Amino acid sequence: MASQAVLDHGAGILRKYLDTTESADVIKCVGRINRVQGLLIESRGPQAIIGELCRIEVSGGSRVIAAEVVGLRNETVQLMAYEETTGIEVGGRVVATGSLLEVPVSQELLGRVLDCRGRPADGKGDIAARQKYPALAAAPDPLTRRPIRDRISTGVRAIDGLLTAGRGQRLGIFAGSGVGKSTLLGMIARNTNADVNVIALIGERGREVNEFIESDLGPEGLARSVVVAVTGDASPLARLRGAYVATAVAEYFRDQGADVMFLFDSVTRFARAQREIGNASGEPAATRGYTPSVFDSMPKLLERSGTSSRGSITGFYTVLVDGDDLDEPVSDTVRGILDGHIVLSRNLAGRNHYPAIDVLGSISRLMPKVTGSVTRKAAGYIRRLIADYAGAEDLINVGAYAPGSNPAIDDAIARRQAIEDFLVQDVGEPSTMGDTLKRLGGIAGMEIPAGEMGVYMA
């Protein structure tokens, strides 16, 4: 028995080396750079496929720049680099790796910050991972997706009470710059009852990345989160692939049976990165300068979240609205793909009303499926009160409204302060689903049954 154990141990050691030998690429496909224009690098060879990773040798091979094949034209290979292209010259060697971008995944990703290729970016050392997920993958088969029947708590009263999200739902957060998108994402990350947070910071200012991690997310939120950060000064390819890497990480945890909260900031910067790549590759502009590949890539990215046969990814995707125009191309496209939208109002932010959620301009398409009848009735009643007050606000402010003229407006005025207190929530003030529904029922004068107070609905 002892000798058999020794033999098995020896076979295991040999298998490791055999696996390494079998996976080794002993034949290298090599090309030579013949043109560099802007973001685009062109070479004659190597033989490669779209999406394949390549290495560009700089300064006689003393430095290597990672690149990816983005186009093929006759015998010309078009590449884009993940990093600064300083030092690249005509005649430089391009070596194909024979592999596509993959993300090393494991439970050890929790609490870590990754770069655009899934490598550690926080200086805390390597991450042990025996499994890899492809960055570019297809969405789950629609026929294998579990229906969304349960709600998930975000810890934000305005969302949980009036725009309730389902577990596996995808919602957009639409706002102009400086209205509180990142702060809202931080609140959700800290207060949600999801098992894992995956946070994609795509195209952010360098200052804001560490600020978000330390202030908005905090140590408690980071401990159960994975952050993929790619700053705005990174190459378009790095920003684009960072989005796919974050999605692949979320898919890994979903496949482990977890409920994942996926917080993506922002789709607009992802779209701009795709536009830059499309323009450099010679694509014609389609709508307001956006190339056709932008509108092709957005549904492929956004459809990867949601439910599967094992777990779920609940996605909140921010959209930076140009000039507060909700009908600009990216906003319009994203709104048509997702299962609801949350609009942040600059007017509310100017009144120090945070989170600055415009309840009347927002909707959760799955709220009727994941909430009880009394909760829906209370939420609908409060929305009507908000609408009645908004319709008469100018008359009320100038003193032209006579109390008693309209019972609905009188009711809205009487409950105005209670609604305002419900919607305004401090950054450090978590709210459980039970507390939110109790306050919702109190404002509406309805008692929400205990069966509707649970975090998840059966």
N, C-alpha and C positions, 0 to 999 in steps of 0.2 A: 504493500500500500504506500509506504514511504517513497519507494522508487518511482511509483506511478505519479505521485504528487510532484516529484522532482522533474519528471518528464513533462508533465502538464505545464509546470512553471517555465521550463525551457522553451516549450512550444509557444507559450504566450509571448516570451521575449522575442523569439524569432518572428512571430506573426507581426509584431510592431514594425520590425525592420522590413519585412516583406511588403506590408501595406505602404510604407514610405517609398520603397523602390517602385512598386506598381504605379503609384500616383505621381512619381517624378516625371517631369517632361524632359526627356533626354534630347529631343530634337527641337531646337529653337527656331521659330519663324521670325526672320529679321527683315526690316525695311529701312529705308533711308529718307530722311526729311528732305523735301524739295521745295516747300513753300510754307511760310508762316504769315498769316494776315489777320491782324486783330486777335480774336479768340480762337480762330481756326488754325489747326496745324495739319498740313497735308504731307503725306509720305508715299513713296512708291513701295508698296508692300508695307508690312508683312501680310500674309494670308490671314485674315481675321474675320469675325462676324460682328454685326451690330451689337454694341453693348459689351464687347470683350475688353478686358483690362489689358493695358500695355505699359511698358516701361520705356521712357525716353531717357537715353544716356546723355549726360551733359558734362562738358569739360573732360572729354576723354574717358568717361565712365566713372569719374570720381563722385558724381552726384546723379541720382536717378529721380525723375519726375513721373508720378503716376498719371496716366491718361486713360481715356476710354474712347472706343470707336463710336462715332456718332453718325457717320455716313460713309457710303462707298460710291465711287464714281469711276467706272471702268477699272483700271488698275490702281487708281488713287484711293488711299485710305484717309478719311477725314477724322481727326481726333480733337478732343478737347482735354485740357489738363485739369487736375483737381487742385492744383496749387499755382503759385507764381511761375511764370514761364521764362523768367530772366535766365539767360545763358543758353537757350536753345538756338541752334544754328543749322543752316542748310548742310546736309550730309550727315547729321547726327543719327545715331542708330535708334531704331524703334523695335523693341522686342515684344512679341505677343506672348501673353502668359497662358493662353488657352482656357481662361476661366472668366466667369462673370462675377459681378459684385455680390458677395455673400457676407452675412452678418453672424459672427460667433455669438451664440445665445446660451444662457444658463440662468439659474436663479441668482447667481452672483452679480448680475447686472443691476440689481436693486441698490439704490443709493449712489449710482455712478453717473458720470457725465461722459457722453460719447461724441465723437466727431462725425463727419459726413460719411465715413466708411465703417462706422461701428467700432472704432478703436478708442481706448480710454483717452479722455482729454482732460482729466482732473488731477493728474500726477499721483494717483494712488496705486499705481502698478498695474500689471496685467490682470486680465479677467480670465479665469479658468473656464473654458467652454469646449465641450466635446462635440457640439452640434452646430451646424450652420444653417441659416435660413436665407433663401435668395432675396435680394433687395427688390428685384422686379418679379412680381408674382401675380397670378390671376386672382380675382375675387372668388369667394366661395360659390359653389353652384347654388343658384337661387332656390332650387328644389330641396336642398339640404339645410337651408337656414331655418332655425326654429322661429316660430312667430313671436313677436314681442308682446308679452302680456303683463310683464312685471315693471314696476317703476323703480327708479334709482334715485337716491338722495344726493343732492349736490351741496347741501348745507346753506344754500342761498334761498331765502324765503320767497322772493319774487318769482324764482324759477320753480321751486318745488310746489308752491301754492297755486300759481296762476298759469305756469307754462311747464307743467310736469313732464319730465323726460322719462322715456322707457329705457329699460336695460337693453342696450344694443341699438338705441336710436342714434341718429346723426343730426346734429343741429349746427347752424351757422351763427356766429356772433358778428354782426355787421356794425361797423362804427368807423368814424374818421379817426385821425391821429389824436392822441392825448385825451381820450374820453374814458379810459379805464379798462381796456380789454385785458391787459396783462394782470392787473390787480384782480379782476373777476376770475381769470383762470387760476390765479394763486389761491383764491378763496375756495374754488371748487376742488383743487388738488388737496388742500389741507382738510376739508370738511366732508368730502364724499365718503360713502360707505363701500365704494368699489374696492376690490382686493388689491389692485395695482394701478398706479398712474404711469402712463408713458407720455412724456411732454416733448414736443418738437418745437424748437425755437429756430425758425428758418428765416434768415435774412435780418435778424435783430441787430440793433446797435451793440457794439462791443461792451459799452458801459452797462447795458440793460441785462445782459446775460447773468453776470454775477449778482447783480442787484435783484433779479427775479429769484435766483436760487437761494440767496441769503435772506431776503426780506419777504418777498411774496410767498415763496414756498416754505422756507424755514427748515430747520433740522428734522422736525417731525414729518413734514411732508416729503422731504428728500429721502428719508429712510425707506419709504415704500414706493419710490418713484425711480424711473429711468429717464434721464434727460438727454436729448440729442440736440446739440447746439451748433449752429453754423451761422456765423456773423455775416453782416451785409457786405463786408469787404472781401469775402471768399469768392471764388470763381463761380460763374453761373452753374457749372456742372456740380460743384460741391453743394450749392444750395439745393439744386434739384434732387440730387441723390440723398441728401440728408433727410428729405421728406420720405423717400422710399425706405430708407434704413429705419427710421422711427416706426413706420407702419409695419415693417417686418418684425421688429421687437414686440410690438403690440400683438401681432399674430402669434408669436411664440407663446406668450403668456395666455392668450385665448385658447391655444391648443392644449395647454396644461389644465384647462377647465376653469380658468380664472375669469372674473368679471373685470374687465380693463376699462379705466377711464383714460381716453386718449385726447389730449389737449394739444391742438395744433395751431401755431401762431407763426406765419399766417399763409393762407392760400394765395393771397395776392402776390406775395413775394415769391412763392413757388411758381406762379403763372408768369411773373416777370422774368424769372430765370429761364423758363422754357422759351419765352419769347426771344431772349437774347441768344439762346442757342439756335433757335429757328432762323433768326435773322442772319446770324453768322454762317449758317449752312446754306443760305440762299433761298429760304422759304419766302413766298410772297406774303405780304401782310393781308389779313382778312378783315378784322373789325378793330378800328381804332388802334392800329399798329400791332395787334395781337395776331400771331401766325396760326394757321389751322392746327398745328400740333398742340397748341395750348388747350384748345377745346376738346382735343382728342385725349389728352393726358389727364385732365381733371376728373372725369368720371372713372377712369381706370384707377386712380389713386383713391378717390372718395368711396368707391364701392367696395374696397377691401375691408373696411370696418363694418360693424354690425354683428349679427349673431352668426354662429355656426352650429354644428352638431355637438360641439363640446363646451364652448364658453361664449363670451360676448365682448365686443369692443363698443363702448358708448363714446361717440366722438363729438367733441366741440371744436369746430373749425372757425377761426377768426378770419374775417374779410375786411381788409383796410379799404374803406370806401373813398374813392377819389372825389374830393369836393363835396362829400356827404351825398353823392348821387347814387342812390340804391339801384338805379337802372343801368349803371355802367356795365360793360360786358362781363367782367369776372363775377361781380355780384349777381347779375341776372342768371348766369350759368350755374353758379353754386346754389343759388336759391332753388333752382329747378331740380337739382340732384338730391339735395338733403331733405330730411324729414321734418323740417321746421326752421325757423329763424328767430333770433333774438336781436333786436335793434337797440343800440345804445344811443341815447340822445345827447347832443351837445348842449341843448337848452337845459336839460335836467342836471348835467354836470356843472353848468354855470351857476346853478342854484345850490351847489354842494349836495345834490341828491345822488348818493352812491349806494349800491351800484346804479348807474344811470340807465336803467332798463325802461324802454318805452313799451309798456305793457300792451297798449292798444295797437302798436305797430308790429307786435311780435306774435308768434303762434307756434304751438307744438302740435303737429299733425297727429301724434299718437296719444295725446292726453286723454281723449275719450276712451281709448282701449285699456289704459293702465290705471285709471282712477275709478272710485266708486261713484254712485249716482248722487249722493249728498255732497260729496266733494266737488263734483262737476257743477252742481246747482249753486253752491256757495261761491265758487270761482266765477261762474257766469254772472251772478248777481253783483259781485264786486267790480267786474269789468264794466258792467252797465253803469254803476255809480261813477266810475272813473270817466266814462264817456259822457255821462250827463253833466258832470262838473266841467269837463273840458269844453263842451258845447256852450256853456253859459259863463265861462271864466271871465271873458271880457266885460260882460254886464255886471258880474259880481265885483270885479276889481274896481270899476268906476262908480259903484254904488247905485247902478241903475236897476238892479234886480230887486223886486219887491217880494219879501218872504210871503209864502202862501200862494204865489201865482202858479207854481207848478210843484206838485207833491214829490215828483221824482227828483227835481233839482233840490228841493228842501232836504230830502233824504241824503242826497249826495253831499250837501254842505254839512249836515250834521255828522256824517261819518268821515268827512275829509281828513281830519287829523289822525284818526285811527288807521286809515288806509295809508297815509303818509308814514306813520310810525312803523307800519308793517313792511312797507317797501324799502325804506331806508335801513341799511344794515352796515354796521362798522366792520372793517376788515378783520378785526380780531374777535368777532362775535359769531360763533357757529350757531346754527339752529337745526335741531333734529327734525325729522319729518313729523313726528308726533307734536312737537311744539308748534311747528308751522301750521298744521291742520287745526289745532286748537284755536290759535289766533285767527285763522281764516274763518272758522265757524263762528267765533265770537263776534267778529265784525259783521258777518252776514246774519247774525241772529239765528243760527242753525246749530244743532248738536250733531257733530259728525260721529257716526257709530264707531265703536272700538275696532270693528273689523276693517275699517278703512284707515286706521291709524298706523298699521304696520308699514315697515319700510318697503316690503315687497307685497304685491297683491298676488294671491293664488290664481 
